[in-house]
Amino acid sequence: MGLSAALCNDTKLLEALKESIRTLGNFQAENGQIPSNVDFTNNTASYGTLAGRVDATTWWIIGACISIKNDATLLPALKPKIEKALNLLDSWEMNQRGLLYTPMGGNWADEYVTQGYVLYDQLLRLWAFKAWAQIEHNSHFEHRIPQLEGLIVANFNLDSDFDIRYHQTAFQKVKTNPEHWAAALQPSGYDTRWDMSANALALLLKLPFNNQHISNFLNQREVEFKHNLFPVFYPIIQQTDWEWRLLENNHLYSFKNHPYCFHNGGAWPVFLGLLSLGLSSNGLEEHTEKIWADFDQKTNAHPKAMFTEYWNTQTGEPGGVSELGFSASGTLMMFLAKNKTYDLKAIML
């Protein structure tokens, strides 16, 4: 929501972002971890349930930098908290080799199966580094940015010809060369599935992308699903797949990841928004226009599902909770991308 506020330069919403950053920062754990949410009734914070949230800390750093960019008076209070959070990320490498290690369910996809060296979390860390370097000109972080960027490209862009592979044995055993970046790398091998949020971030961060490949992939999914509201993860995990056992046991209250739903193939407006910005900023406007057209048609056909959590990519029905702020922010980002009325510098990119 803070990203869309910054992109729209909405003063009132930017003030709300600032207060959110302050509140989350006030509940920073002793080790530097930022909570994923705060309960005002009981004055308590959650850092995750079945697993801790790695991306709560990286998103907070980015949001804090955006807030400081818009109000420099925040720097003295937020600087020590940001530095503490950045130091925590170093410890989450686990092996001092440069990439964050995320447990299963350890980011926004808290009931999904991605785990290990997850691309999405590496990219948020890279964005956090770049944002902080713009606020605090620190030679240490400015030096680390190209190192981390090279490590990410070498290990997740399977078209790259870098020789700094994290897991050379796993790389040599990859049987497919996907037209998008790999979702994760585990000690047991590569997870080459499509992760919309990660590919959107790679596009936004201007990492070396083959535009024709990503365009081909999206065109194929348009033919397969007969619309442009793409699944957040693909392929869809079916009950006959070996990963189904991991999926069906990974939930706290009730099972939501039926095929084409929730994390298992649902179309999330928030990530369609980030993807639209990424595509638009790389000259792939044809896809942003089709995404917006299909999204506009779908939401007009379901007026009671305003800002729904996700859309079922098979039935076209709304799913999850409605009237969500982050889904509203995705709608704004799709609209801005379609009309080319945004400045990525507003979000430190």
VEXNU-635603 format. One line per 8 residues: for each residue x, y, z of C-alpha. Coordinates in steps of 0.2 Angstrom, whole numbers, plus 5000, padded with zeros to 4 digits. Each point is the difference from the previous one (the first is absolute). Layout:
X/Y/Z; ...;
This chain:
5000/5000/5000; 5015/5011/5004; 5007/4997/4982; 4984/5006/4992; 4998/5015/5011; 5018/5005/4995; 4997/4997/4982; 4984/5011/5001;
5009/5012/5011; 4985/5000/5011; 5005/5011/5016; 4986/4992/5011; 5005/4983/4996; 5018/5003/5001; 4997/5006/5018; 4991/4984/5003;
5015/4990/4994; 5012/5011/5011; 4989/4995/5016; 5000/4982/4995; 5019/5000/4998; 5001/5008/5017; 4988/4987/5008; 5009/4985/4993;
5017/5007/5004; 4994/5003/5018; 4997/4981/5002; 5017/4995/4992; 5006/4984/5008; 5017/5000/5009; 5008/4991/4986; 4994/5013/4988;
4985/4991/4993; 4985/5011/4995; 4983/4993/5004; 4988/4995/4986; 4985/5008/5010; 4996/5009/5016; 4985/4997/5011; 4995/5017/5007;
4987/4992/5011; 5013/4990/5010; 5015/5010/4995; 5009/4985/4994; 5009/4996/4983; 5001/4984/4989; 5016/4995/4992; 4991/4985/4991;
4991/4985/5006; 5005/4983/4993; 5016/5009/4993; 5007/5017/5002; 4998/5013/4986; 5016/5004/4991; 4992/5013/4989; 4992/5010/5014;
5017/5007/5004; 5006/5003/4982; 4983/5009/4995; 5002/5011/5016; 5017/5006/4995; 4994/5005/4983; 4985/5008/5007; 5011/5009/5013;
5011/5007/4987; 4985/5006/4989; 4994/5009/5016; 5017/5008/5004; 5001/5005/4981; 4983/5010/5003; 5004/5006/5018; 5019/5001/5004;
4996/5004/5018; 4996/4981/5002; 5019/4995/4997; 5007/5002/5018; 4987/4989/5008; 4999/4987/4986; 5018/4998/4995; 5005/4989/5015;
4985/4989/4997; 5004/4998/4981; 5018/4996/5004; 4994/4987/5013; 4988/4992/4987; 5014/5000/4987; 5012/4991/5012; 4986/4987/5003;
4999/4996/4982; 5018/4996/5000; 4997/4987/5013; 4986/4993/4990; 5012/4994/4987; 5004/4986/5011; 5016/4996/4991; 5008/5017/4997;
4999/4997/4981; 4989/5015/4995; 4982/4993/4998; 4986/5000/5013; 4993/4983/5005; 4981/5001/5002; 4991/4986/5009; 4984/4992/4992;
4986/5013/5003; 5013/5013/5005; 4993/5015/4989; 4984/5006/4993; 4996/4983/4993; 4998/4993/5018; 4991/4984/4995; 5009/4996/4984;
5015/4988/4997; 5014/5012/4994; 5015/4999/5012; 5019/5002/5000; 5009/5013/4990; 4984/5008/4994; 5002/5013/4986; 4986/5011/5006;
5009/5003/5017; 5017/5003/4992; 4993/5013/4989; 4992/5009/5014; 5016/5000/5009; 5008/5008/4985; 4987/5013/4999; 5003/5004/5018;
5018/5002/4997; 4997/5011/4986; 4988/5011/5009; 5011/5002/5015; 5015/5004/4989; 4989/5015/4994; 4997/5006/5017; 5016/4997/5009;
5015/5000/4988; 5009/4985/5008; 5015/4993/4990; 4997/4983/5008; 4983/4998/4993; 5004/5008/4984; 5013/4987/4997; 4989/4986/5005;
4986/5005/4988; 5009/4994/4984; 5006/4984/5009; 4982/4995/5005; 4993/5005/4983; 5013/4988/4992; 4997/4986/5012; 4981/5001/4996;
5002/5001/4982; 5012/4985/4999; 4989/4989/5011; 4982/5004/4995; 5001/5005/4981; 5003/4983/4993; 5005/5009/4983; 5015/5009/5008;
5018/4994/4997; 5007/5005/5017; 5011/4987/5008; 4996/5004/5018; 4987/4987/5002; 4994/4997/5018; 4997/4982/4997; 5009/4994/4984;
4993/4983/5001; 4982/5005/5001; 5003/5012/4986; 5007/4987/4989; 4985/4989/5003; 4986/5013/4995; 4991/4991/4986; 4990/5015/4994;
5006/5018/4996; 4984/5010/5005; 4996/5016/4991; 4999/5009/5017; 5012/5000/5015; 5000/4985/5012; 4990/5002/5016; 5012/4992/5012;
5016/4990/5003; 5001/4987/5014; 5013/4988/5005; 4990/4987/4991; 4999/5009/4984; 4992/5014/4990; 4982/5005/5001; 4997/5007/4982;
4982/5004/5002; 4993/5017/4996; 4999/5012/5014; 4991/5016/4995; 5006/5011/5014; 5018/4995/4997; 4999/5003/4982; 4992/5017/5002;
5013/5005/5012; 5014/4994/4988; 4992/5011/4986; 4998/5015/5012; 5018/4999/5005; 5006/5000/4982; 5009/4984/5001; 5005/4991/4984;
4984/4993/4993; 4996/4993/4983; 4984/5010/4995; 4996/4987/4986; 5001/4986/5012; 4988/5008/5014; 4988/5005/4986; 5000/4983/4993;
4996/4993/5017; 4986/5012/5003; 4992/4997/4983; 5000/4981/5004; 4992/5003/5016; 4987/5011/4991; 4996/4986/4988; 4999/4987/5015;
4989/5010/5012; 4991/5010/4986; 5003/5016/5010; 5015/5011/5006; 4997/4999/5019; 5015/4989/5002; 5002/4988/5015; 5012/5006/5013;
5009/4983/4999; 5000/4988/4986; 4999/4985/4996; 4985/4997/5011; 5003/4986/5013; 4987/4986/4998; 4995/4986/5012; 5010/4988/4989;
5016/5010/5002; 5014/4995/5013; 4999/5018/5007; 4982/4998/5005; 5004/4992/5017; 5011/5015/5004; 4986/5012/4995; 4986/4992/5008;
5008/5000/5017; 5007/5017/5000; 4986/5011/5007; 4995/5007/5017; 4981/5000/5000; 4992/4993/4984; 5007/4994/4983; 4998/5013/4987;
5012/4994/4986; 4988/4991/4989; 5006/4999/4982; 4999/5018/4992; 4996/5008/5017; 5010/5010/5013; 5019/4997/4998; 4997/4985/4989;
4996/5009/4984; 4989/5014/5006; 5002/5017/4991; 5004/5013/5013; 4997/5018/4995; 5014/5007/5011; 5013/4990/4990; 4991/5003/4983;
5003/5018/5004; 5019/4997/5004; 5001/4990/4984; 4992/5013/4990; 5012/5013/5006; 5015/4989/4996; 4993/4996/4982; 4996/5018/4997;
5017/5006/5005; 5008/4987/4989; 4991/5005/4984; 4987/4986/5001; 4985/5011/5000; 4990/4987/4990; 4998/4989/5015; 4996/5014/5012;
4986/5006/4989; 4993/4982/4999; 5002/4997/5019; 4990/5016/5003; 4986/4996/4988; 4997/4983/5007; 5001/5006/5018; 4988/5015/4996;
4988/4988/4992; 5001/4988/5014; 4998/5013/5014; 4985/5008/4991; 4991/4983/4999; 5002/4997/5019; 4997/5017/5008; 4997/4992/5017;
5018/4993/5000; 5009/5017/5000; 5018/4998/5003; 4999/4981/5003; 5015/4991/5006; 5002/4989/4984; 4991/4993/4985; 4998/4982/4996;
5009/4998/4984; 4989/4986/4994; 4983/5005/5004; 5002/5019/5000; 4992/5002/5017; 5006/5011/5014; 5009/4992/5015; 5006/5004/5017;
4996/5016/5010; 4993/5015/4991; 5003/5019/5003; 5019/4997/5003; 5011/5015/4999; 5014/4991/4992; 4989/4994/4986; 4994/5018/4998;
5019/5005/4998; 5002/4987/4987; 4985/5007/4990; 5008/5017/5001; 5017/4993/4994; 4992/4991/4985; 4991/5017/4995; 5016/5010/5002;
5009/4987/4989; 4987/4999/4987; 5000/5019/4998; 5019/5002/5003; 4997/5013/5013; 5013/4995/5013; 5018/5004/5006; 5009/4986/5007;
5012/5012/5009; 4986/5003/5012; 5002/4982/5006; 5019/5001/5000; 5002/4991/4984;
